Amino acid sequence: MATATGAFEIRSWDEQASWEGADGRKLSEARVSQAFSGDVRGHGDVQYLMCYRDDGTARFVGLTRVEGSLGGREGSFVVESIGDFDGARASGTWSVVPGSATDALAGLGGEGRFDAPMGSQASLHLDYRLD
């Protein structure tokens, strides 16, 4: 098992509500672009589904396709994320989708976490293995 640490920045965020309640609750989908640095380098395209509560906090799930390198190996992979937004920061867990990795990253598996304060760079941690 190896460990990757690093960061990502949000480059673009396009969010559309599919339902909105009068009290601030809503369901929405966001298409997001990210730039990764550190042990994970490259570009990420994300699709999030979010459930906002009446207090402005949210639960989200997402799939991110990362294209670039991990530990010096080139390729792409997809991570599934599940997390919460407390109104000021988003944090959650990641897991590599089995069978999603390509090229020199084929066989990649792993789990990790991220922490993303609103308006700044997010940190990431990924424990991974290459079969």
C-alpha positions as CSV (number, residue, x, y, z in Angstrom):
1,M,0.0,0.0,0.0
2,A,1.3,3.4,-1.0
3,T,0.1,6.9,0.1
4,A,-0.5,9.9,-2.0
5,T,-1.0,13.4,-0.7
6,G,-1.6,16.6,-2.4
7,A,-4.1,19.3,-3.3
8,F,-6.7,20.3,-5.8
9,E,-8.1,23.6,-6.9
10,I,-11.6,24.2,-8.3
11,R,-11.2,25.7,-11.8
12,S,-14.9,25.9,-12.7
13,W,-18.2,25.2,-11.0
14,D,-21.5,25.0,-12.9
15,E,-24.4,24.1,-10.6
16,Q,-28.0,23.7,-11.6
17,A,-30.9,23.0,-9.2
18,S,-33.4,20.3,-10.3
19,W,-35.8,21.1,-7.4
20,E,-36.0,23.9,-4.9
21,G,-38.2,24.2,-1.8
22,A,-39.4,27.5,-0.3
23,D,-37.3,26.9,2.8
24,G,-33.9,26.7,1.1
25,R,-33.8,22.9,0.6
26,K,-32.8,21.8,-2.9
27,L,-31.5,19.1,-5.0
28,S,-28.8,20.1,-7.5
29,E,-26.1,18.8,-9.9
30,A,-22.7,20.4,-10.4
31,R,-20.2,19.9,-13.1
32,V,-16.8,20.9,-11.8
33,S,-13.3,21.1,-13.2
34,Q,-10.3,20.6,-10.9
35,A,-6.5,20.9,-11.1
36,F,-4.4,18.4,-9.0
37,S,-0.9,18.9,-7.6
38,G,1.3,16.9,-5.3
39,D,1.5,13.1,-5.7
40,V,-1.6,13.3,-7.8
41,R,-1.0,15.6,-10.8
42,G,-3.4,16.5,-13.6
43,H,-6.9,17.5,-14.4
44,G,-10.2,16.3,-12.9
45,D,-13.7,16.4,-14.3
46,V,-16.4,15.9,-11.6
47,Q,-20.2,15.5,-11.5
48,Y,-21.7,16.0,-8.0
49,L,-25.3,15.4,-6.9
50,M,-26.2,17.5,-3.8
51,C,-29.0,17.6,-1.3
52,Y,-29.1,21.0,0.5
53,R,-30.8,21.2,3.8
54,D,-32.8,24.2,5.1
55,D,-29.7,25.4,7.1
56,G,-27.5,25.6,4.0
57,T,-25.5,22.4,4.7
58,A,-25.5,19.6,2.2
59,R,-24.8,16.0,1.6
60,F,-23.2,15.1,-1.7
61,V,-22.0,12.2,-3.9
62,G,-19.8,12.4,-6.9
63,L,-17.7,10.8,-9.5
64,T,-14.4,12.4,-10.5
65,R,-12.3,11.3,-13.5
66,V,-8.7,12.2,-12.9
67,E,-6.3,12.3,-15.9
68,G,-2.6,12.7,-15.3
69,S,-0.2,10.9,-13.0
70,L,-0.2,9.2,-9.6
71,G,3.1,8.3,-8.0
72,G,4.9,9.0,-11.3
73,R,2.6,6.7,-13.4
74,E,0.6,8.2,-16.2
75,G,-3.1,7.3,-16.9
76,S,-6.6,8.1,-15.7
77,F,-8.9,6.7,-13.0
78,V,-12.3,7.5,-11.4
79,V,-13.0,8.1,-7.8
80,E,-16.3,8.0,-6.1
81,S,-16.8,10.7,-3.4
82,I,-19.3,10.9,-0.5
83,G,-19.3,13.8,1.8
84,D,-20.8,16.8,3.6
85,F,-20.7,20.5,3.2
86,D,-21.1,22.4,6.5
87,G,-21.6,25.8,5.0
88,A,-17.9,26.7,5.0
89,R,-16.1,23.5,4.0
90,A,-16.7,20.2,2.2
91,S,-15.1,17.0,3.4
92,G,-15.5,13.4,2.7
93,T,-14.1,10.1,1.5
94,W,-12.9,8.8,-1.8
95,S,-12.7,5.3,-3.3
96,V,-11.2,4.3,-6.6
97,V,-13.9,2.8,-8.8
98,P,-12.7,-0.8,-9.6
99,G,-11.8,-1.3,-13.2
100,S,-11.8,2.5,-14.0
101,A,-8.0,3.0,-14.2
102,T,-6.2,3.1,-17.6
103,D,-2.6,2.9,-19.0
104,A,0.2,2.7,-16.4
105,L,-2.5,3.0,-13.6
106,A,-4.5,-0.1,-14.7
107,G,-5.3,-2.2,-11.7
108,L,-5.4,0.8,-9.3
109,G,-7.4,0.5,-6.1
110,G,-7.6,2.6,-3.0
111,E,-9.5,4.8,-0.6
112,G,-8.9,8.2,0.9
113,R,-10.3,11.5,2.1
114,F,-10.4,15.2,1.2
115,D,-11.0,18.5,2.9
116,A,-12.0,21.5,0.9
117,P,-12.4,24.9,2.7
118,M,-14.6,27.1,0.6
119,G,-12.6,29.5,-1.6
120,S,-9.2,27.9,-1.1
121,Q,-7.1,24.9,-2.1
122,A,-8.3,21.5,-0.9
123,S,-6.1,18.8,0.6
124,L,-6.3,15.1,-0.4
125,H,-5.0,11.8,1.0
126,L,-5.2,8.5,-1.0
127,D,-4.0,5.1,0.2
128,Y,-3.6,3.1,-3.0
129,R,-2.3,-0.1,-4.5
130,L,-1.5,-1.2,-8.0
131,D,-2.4,-4.8,-8.8
